[in-house]
């Protein structure tokens, strides 16, 4: 039998940089252990440790936190069912799934990320909480807490900044290339829900994920996009009406062929340091399609895609980026917008609707 704890008192002596954490877990032991670990970091404090999702939603209606630790397997409303409401109620708080269910495979993890979680962490058994888990937990908390401070301006400005507004008109385009990282799966789900079945242009996606996740990711995008989705292979032909995603261990580049265009895989070093990287994808579609390429940058940490977006702008192509309010992390889209390379800054569903209308012309 579990019990629900009362919200812990707020210590006004904490510095403003102290992260506020809400724990939602039906196990009293897990709540206690996680609370001790978090308080022991000196950088984070637990504002409440609650046993069920409903109590968490009530709490978030009154209080503000920075990070929410959410279990999946809970009585009543389970974590995945509650996740969209928790994300909304959190008003910008990052949700870290901490659950033994996260060890069931990529499908569960991707479902959590698609529903709005910023990250997932496998929770060990009650007797296995130890030093290594505490270190990993602190690292994940620090990474999530530091996300709003992403140095989005570190990408050099473009020579001719483009206006970023919702009234953008898309010229005729022949291919869409999307880059995303942290928070990107949730954004992609919102984007693809707005793409009509009649949209038959090819869509390329570079999402920062481990290679082992890609088969599940392709299956998920196929369902969301209502069209076939393939994990890219070398020399794969780019065909209408299909989604192609970068494998986790290679960049995708587009090359001209006698039949149109094809994918070439590359493991060369990318300036962003990412594998796969958005930049090589953007740079190559700029070379092959010129002004008839269309780029999209969704939520993600870092600046991957900013350099490639610059090349797209140079050839007359447009780049649409996700707005800060709807992004889990505004690093990648923020870098492009700050550099003046975004033709529009919009929520992902509006980007989807805009592209869907353009593809039907």
Order of alpha helices (4+ residues) and beta strands (2+ residues): beta-alpha-beta-alpha-beta-alpha-beta-alpha-beta-alpha-beta-alpha-beta-alpha-beta-beta-beta-beta-alpha-beta-alpha-beta-alpha-beta-alpha
